[in-house]
Every structure is written in structure tokens, then in C-alpha cells.
Amino acid sequence: MPLDTIYLTRHGHRLSWTIDFRTGTYRAQFPTPTGNPADPALTSHGVRQSHELAAHIANPQFHPKPFRIYSSPFYRCIQTIQPTVEELKKIHSDADSQQGRIGSIDRHAELDIRLENGLGEWFGATNFFDHPPHPTQETMTKHFPTVLTPTQTYKPLLIPSRRGETITQLHNRVAKALEGIIADVDAEISESEAGLAPSQRTSKAILICAHAAPLIAMGRALTGCMPDDSSEEDFNVFTAGLSTFKRRGMLSSSVGREGGDGKDGSGDESPLAEGTTFMRVSASAPAWRGAGVGGGWDCVANGDCGFLSGGAERGWHFDGEESFNTAGGPMGPPSEPAPNVGATKL
């Protein structure tokens, strides 16, 4: 049976950075593990959240358990799901867990994290500087050897433009990434279950860890529901909260509809930001509005934080374009010097 469950979680509470919007210079509040000022680690509270998330997913009553794990390549996301992946690996290595009981992990599970740049952080559009690059697989493997291995063969579907994106382009980018992920996983399931009787086939789930803005966009891309006002608070993205999406029907294939212009009233704007690198997918934007990618999904748990000792924290929603463009963008260089502004996606 094809993929039927997608879990989305946001990274835990993190340290912060600032950007001088006159020059595009990023500065970290504290030294970052990778040296990238826009790639901070979790706070101690965020680490606690990561372990509470792990305990929740590892609980025998949590079902179906993820059999593939995807993450934005940024440090805080991998750090957040590291405890979860380590716990899942322990369960998977237990021979008794492969008896098909509730809380077990599918026998075909591959639990090393797949770093997907297409799920990465949203940086506002700019026409005069480059945003910091995404961390590389090689760099992050050195920091997280228990959940990332040098033999990892996964290749990202796409890499976002370093000149940032508009809100529309962000939504199309994550829709493109999700479409590719779903298609990949469906193909892997089809291959692994080809010789199994229907009674031996199990429910399949994946876990994705990312950032506030991309996660809101993912909820919209999965359900196909795009509000007229992007600032509408529809999908909750609290730190380390967990949302669950169930597939509408059981399709034999998740091939998305190619060729949609993705503009949705955005005038002459390119559906996907110029400078986006397409590694394993075409450069066309998927037509996800209305139907949703992969046949469409229903949100059955929206930002669940019941397992977190601090409850729902650090919610976020869009509040207009985070544009750094010189042509009048709200964070573009003003006519008079202005102080640094902090990152908005805490």
C-alpha cells in the first residue's frame, strides 16, 4: 500500500541571529556549530522538547511509526529529531518489534535522516545580497554520526535560491519537494511490497522536520487549501509540535500534475525563485492548489503539543513578504540608517 501518513514537526526552541538589512550581513547571538550564523543550535529548552518529542513517537501507542525520516539540512532541525531517530532505531533493532503489533516499525524502514534542501528555511527575496548557504551533507554527518552516515545515498530534489523567495515561491518550492518525496516513497514501497500478500502490507508513515514558514506552506500544499490571505492562521507550527496528515483515498501512484503556472494572481512573478537548483525534479511548479500534492491529504492533528511539558510555544504566521529588495521592500535598505532587525521565525 502506498504512503498514507505524513508527520510534520518544527524544530525546538533555538538560539537566534540578526541581519543588517542594509548590507545582508548575518550575525549569530552565540557561536554556531557549523559556523553559519543562520544555523544556530537549540537552547536547553529546545533540547528538552526534542526528547519529549522522541518519547511521544517511541511510545508503543503511537502508530504508525515513521519508516522514513526527512529533514531540512539546518542544524536545529536535525538536532530536534536526533533523539527520535535514535529511539526508532532501537525499536527497529528489537526482533520482537517486527511481529506486526501496534507500535512496531515496518520491516523495510530506513531510519537514517534524509536531508532535503527543498524543505529548508525561508529567506525573503533580495536583489542585492546572497543569504547564507544550506549546510552540506558532509558537514552535518560529522555533527550527527548516529543519524547521518557517510554511506547515505539520498540526493536532494532541489536547492532553494540564495536570493530568497516570495511567499508564493516558497509555497511552490515546498510543494515541489513534497511531490518528489511522496513519489520517491511510493516507488520504494511498491518495490519492497511487490512480493507480499495484501495481508502482509502495512501502513506507512514518514516524519518531516522543518521550519515555521515552510511547514505552514507544507500544510497548504498537502491539503490544497491556500487562503486568500497568506497571513491566515490555518496550520499551527509550535516548536516541536506535531501535525498529522492522512492521505485521501489510497492511490496506486502519487504522480503530481505538472505544468501548473503556480502564480495564483502574482502577476509576472516567476512561480519558483530564479536561482533555484533542480537536482532530481523538473523546473515546473506543481498545480497543488485545490487538490493537494500526491492526491491530497487531510490534516487530522494540527500542531499537537499535548506531549510537551511547556505546551504550545512560539507559534508563528506569515505577516507579509519578508522582502529585502531595494525597490521598496519592507526590509529593504531605507533612506536613513536603521538598526539591525532580528529574525522573525523564532
Protein Blocks (a to p, Z undefined) as FASTA:
>chain_A
ZZfbdcdddddddddddddfknopacdfbdcfklpaklccddfklmmmmmmmmmmmmpmk
lccddfbdcddfbfklmmmmmmmmmmmmmmmmpmklmnopahiacfkbcfbdcddfklmc
cddddfkbccdddddfklmmmmmmmlpcfklcbdcfbdcdfkbpafklmmmmmmmmmmmm
mmmmmmmmmmmmmmpcfklpccddddddddfklmmmmmmmmnopacfblkbcfbccdehi
acddddehjafbfcdcehiaolnonajacfbaghiacfkbcfbdcdfehnagghiaadfb
ghiaklpmnlpghiacdebjadfbfnhpakbccfbdcdddddfbZZ
